[in-house]
Amino acid sequence: MSNKSCSFRICPWWLGYFLVSPLRKLLDNPEKILSPHVRAGMTALDVGPGMGYFTLPLAKIVGPSGRVIAVDLQEKMLSGLQRRAKRAGLSERIECRLASEKSLNLADLAGRVNFALACYVVHEVPDPERLLSEIARALAPGGRLLIVEPPSHISRADFEKYLALAQKNGLSTVSSSPLGRKLSALLEKPTG
Ligand SMILES: C[S@@+](CC[C@H](N)C(=O)[O-])C[C@H]1O[C@@H](n2cnc3c(N)ncnc32)[C@H](O)[C@@H]1O
C-alpha cells in the first residue's frame, strides 16, 4: 500500500500538543463529528487518541454512566491525555491503555464497544488489517466505527483498501463520507 508522504511514520509525541490546539475546531469540530454517533452511557473506543483531542469530548458525551478507552502506542501521548482529562474533571470516565506494535490490547473488550473512532491513525500502522480486525472484534453488534484519514497522507485508493479490510473483518459500510470529506467512512458490525 503506498503512502504519499509518511510511510508508517508514527506521529511524533510533541506533535500531540498541536493536535489538541483549540484552533483545530475550525476544521474538525469534535462535538459535530461525534454527536450523531455517540450517546450517554455508551462504551467508546478512541484508537490512536494522541493527547485526546477527541477523547475528552467523547467522555463528555458518554457522561458519567459511560466510559472511554483510549489506546495509543506512545506513553507520552497517553500521559498528555491523562493530564488534560484530569484538568477537565473527566479522568474517571477515561481509561488509557498502552498498545504494542503487535496489539491494541483489547481482548477483554470483545463485543462491548458501541462506538470506535480511528482518526488519522490507520496510515501510521504497518498492519492495518490487524488493527481493523482488533477494532471489529471489540465492537458490539450494531457498534460503529468512524475512520478518518488525511488526504495529504494517503490516496483515495489506499483509503478504499482500508475499507475493504474492514469489510473482510465483518464490518459493513453505513456511509462512505459521513463528514462530507473524501476520506471518512462510518462502518457497522452487523447485529445478526
Ligand atoms: C496523527 S495522531 C492522531 C491523534 C488523534 N486521533 C487526533 O486526531 O488528534 C496518530 C496517533 O496514533 C498513534 N498510533 C500510531 N500507531 C499506533 C498503533 N499501532 N496503535 C495505537 N496507536 C497508534 C500515535 O501514537 C498517535 O498518537
The ligand as an ORCA input file, in Angstrom:
! r2SCAN-3c Opt
* xyz 0 1
  C      -1.738     11.696     13.916
  S      -2.009     11.159     15.556
  C      -3.782     11.370     15.668
  C      -4.238     11.632     17.081
  C      -5.737     11.801     17.260
  N      -6.502     10.687     16.748
  C      -6.209     13.085     16.651
  O      -6.944     13.053     15.650
  O      -5.832     14.133     17.188
  C      -1.869      9.396     15.448
  C      -1.817      8.696     16.795
  O      -1.886      7.281     16.580
  C      -0.958      6.645     17.448
  N      -0.596      5.337     16.887
  C       0.201      5.068     15.825
  N       0.297      3.746     15.626
  C      -0.459      3.150     16.576
  C      -0.767      1.797     16.908
  N      -0.246      0.772     16.207
  N      -1.568      1.555     17.958
  C      -2.088      2.579     18.671
  N      -1.838      3.885     18.419
  C      -1.033      4.169     17.388
  C       0.194      7.632     17.532
  O       0.992      7.390     18.664
  C      -0.550      8.958     17.591
  O      -0.882      9.314     18.891
*
